[in-house]
Amino acid sequence: MCAVSTLDDQTIKNLVQLYNQVMTALLDRHCPAVTVHLRVNKKTTPWFDADCRAARRHARAAERLFKRMFADADYQM
């Protein structure tokens, strides 16, 4: 890579530039950049409305309570 004697006569600016080049090369080799496509504002399904969302939220709350208390009565809210 680099010999120590060649680094002694370098300026701080050149050393920082060398550091950035080496780090960029390592990242490109071991962790290359990838393009990610995100879905934006896509509705799930037409039938999944506010009532379904509320029912799901209520069921998940009951599941969390059941896991905490382990009581069948809590699961049947």
C-alpha positions in Angstrom: 0.0 0.0 0.0 1.9 3.1 1.2 5.3 3.3 2.7 5.7 5.3 5.9 8.6 7.3 4.5 6.4 8.6 1.7 3.8 9.8 4.1 6.2 11.9 6.1 6.6 14.6 3.5 2.9 14.9 2.7 0.6 17.8 3.7 -2.5 17.3 5.8 -4.6 18.0 2.8 -2.9 15.3 0.7 -3.1 12.8 3.6 -6.9 13.4 4.0 -7.3 13.0 0.3 -5.4 9.7 0.4 -7.5 8.5 3.4 -10.7 9.3 1.6 -9.6 7.5 -1.6 -8.6 4.4 0.3 -11.8 4.3 2.4 -13.9 4.9 -0.7 -12.1 2.0 -2.5 -12.6 -0.3 0.5 -16.3 0.6 0.8 -16.8 0.1 -3.0 -15.2 -3.3 -2.8 -16.9 -4.6 0.4 -20.1 -2.7 0.5 -21.0 -1.4 -3.0 -23.8 1.2 -3.3 -27.1 -0.2 -4.5 -30.1 1.4 -5.9 -33.3 1.0 -3.8 -36.7 1.6 -5.2 -39.4 2.5 -2.7 -43.1 2.4 -3.3 -44.5 5.8 -2.6 -48.1 6.3 -1.3 -49.3 3.0 -2.7 -52.6 1.9 -1.2 -52.7 -1.7 0.0 -56.1 -2.9 -1.1 -59.4 -1.1 -1.6 -61.2 -3.1 1.1 -58.6 -2.4 3.8 -60.2 0.7 5.3 -60.2 2.5 8.6 -62.5 -0.2 10.2 -60.0 -2.9 9.2 -57.1 -0.9 10.5 -58.8 -0.3 13.8 -59.7 -4.0 14.2 -56.1 -5.0 13.5 -54.8 -2.4 16.0 -57.2 -3.7 18.6 -56.1 -7.3 17.9 -52.4 -6.5 18.2 -53.0 -4.6 21.5 -54.8 -7.7 22.8 -51.9 -9.9 21.7 -49.4 -7.7 23.5 -51.5 -7.8 26.6 -51.8 -11.6 26.4 -48.0 -12.0 26.0 -47.4 -9.8 29.0 -50.0 -11.4 31.4 -50.6 -14.9 29.9 -54.3 -14.8 30.8 -56.9 -16.1 28.4 -59.4 -13.5 29.5 -57.1 -10.7 28.3 -56.8 -12.3 24.8 -60.6 -12.3 24.4 -61.1 -8.5 24.7 
